[in-house]
Amino acid sequence: MNNVMTIDGQRAVIQFDPEIGMFRGEFINLNGGADFYADNVEALKREGATSLRVFLEVCAEKGISPVKNYSGKFQLRLSEELHAEAAEAAATLGMSLNQFVQQVLENEVKILHSAA
């Protein structure tokens, strides 16, 4: 699992790049790229705040929404066996496959957020 840092209310995935010997942060759920680099955590926080501020300023200047919009639909590809097992599990619970997948995703997202 990647490390996550919240800067000014926005979440960023943090990884270490051994080739350059620096941490790299990339904001997620933004409507464009806003990444930042530093060689220590405090500098990473400062660089992240600067990168986010500049990104938001550019979005405001151009009249662009800074946050991605999601439709609520996505296509999922999985093996035939897993598809069959998931459909069976959903039917056993009296749910549609869509309801079952949504419930599983909601549970996993809650776990992920509570760990962050």
C-alpha positions in Angstrom: 0.0 0.0 0.0 1.2 3.5 -0.8 1.7 6.1 1.9 -0.9 8.9 1.9 -0.4 12.5 3.1 -3.2 15.1 3.5 -2.2 18.6 2.6 -4.7 21.4 2.9 -7.5 18.9 2.7 -6.3 17.1 -0.4 -4.9 13.6 -0.3 -1.6 12.8 -2.0 0.1 9.4 -2.6 3.7 9.4 -1.5 6.4 7.1 -2.8 10.2 7.1 -2.5 12.1 7.3 -5.8 15.5 5.6 -5.2 16.8 6.7 -8.6 16.8 10.4 -7.5 16.9 9.8 -3.8 13.7 11.8 -3.1 10.2 11.4 -2.0 7.5 12.0 -4.7 4.0 13.1 -3.9 1.1 13.2 -6.3 -2.3 14.6 -5.4 -5.2 12.3 -6.2 -8.7 13.1 -7.4 -7.6 16.4 -8.9 -8.5 17.3 -12.5 -4.9 17.4 -13.6 -1.3 16.7 -12.5 0.0 18.3 -9.3 3.1 16.4 -8.1 5.9 17.5 -5.9 9.4 16.2 -4.7 11.5 16.6 -1.6 14.2 14.8 0.3 12.5 14.9 3.7 9.0 14.8 5.1 8.8 18.4 6.2 10.1 19.7 2.9 7.6 17.4 1.1 4.8 19.0 3.1 6.0 22.5 2.1 6.5 21.5 -1.6 3.1 19.8 -1.6 1.3 22.9 -0.3 3.1 25.1 -2.9 2.2 22.7 -5.7 -1.4 22.5 -4.6 -1.7 26.3 -4.3 -0.3 26.9 -7.8 -2.5 24.2 -9.2 -5.6 25.7 -7.7 -4.6 29.2 -8.8 -4.2 28.0 -12.4 -7.6 26.2 -12.3 -9.2 29.4 -11.0 -7.6 31.5 -13.7 -8.8 29.1 -16.5 -12.2 28.5 -15.0 -11.5 24.8 -14.6 -12.9 22.7 -11.7 -9.9 21.5 -9.8 -11.5 18.3 -8.6 -12.4 15.3 -10.8 -16.0 14.5 -11.4 -17.1 10.9 -11.4 -20.2 9.5 -13.1 -20.8 6.6 -10.7 -20.2 4.1 -13.4 -17.1 2.1 -14.3 -16.5 -1.2 -16.1 -14.9 -4.1 -14.2 -13.0 -6.9 -15.8 -12.5 -10.1 -13.8 -12.1 -13.8 -14.4 -15.2 -15.9 -15.3 -14.7 -17.9 -12.1 -14.7 -14.8 -9.9 -17.7 -13.4 -11.8 -19.6 -16.6 -11.1 -18.6 -16.7 -7.4 -19.5 -13.0 -6.9 -22.9 -13.5 -8.6 -23.6 -16.5 -6.4 -22.5 -14.6 -3.3 -24.8 -11.7 -4.2 -27.8 -14.1 -4.9 -27.2 -15.8 -1.6 -27.4 -12.4 0.2 -30.5 -11.4 -1.8 -28.6 -8.7 -3.6 -27.9 -7.8 -7.2 -24.3 -8.2 -8.3 -24.1 -4.4 -8.5 -25.3 -4.0 -4.9 -22.9 -6.7 -3.8 -19.9 -5.1 -5.5 -20.9 -1.6 -4.1 -21.1 -3.0 -0.6 -17.7 -4.7 -0.9 -16.1 -1.5 -2.2 -17.7 0.6 0.5 -16.4 -1.7 3.2 -12.9 -1.7 1.7 -12.8 2.1 1.3 -13.9 2.5 5.0 -11.0 0.2 6.0 -8.5 2.1 3.9 -9.7 5.5 5.3 -9.5 4.2 8.9 -5.9 3.0 8.3 -4.8 6.4 6.9 
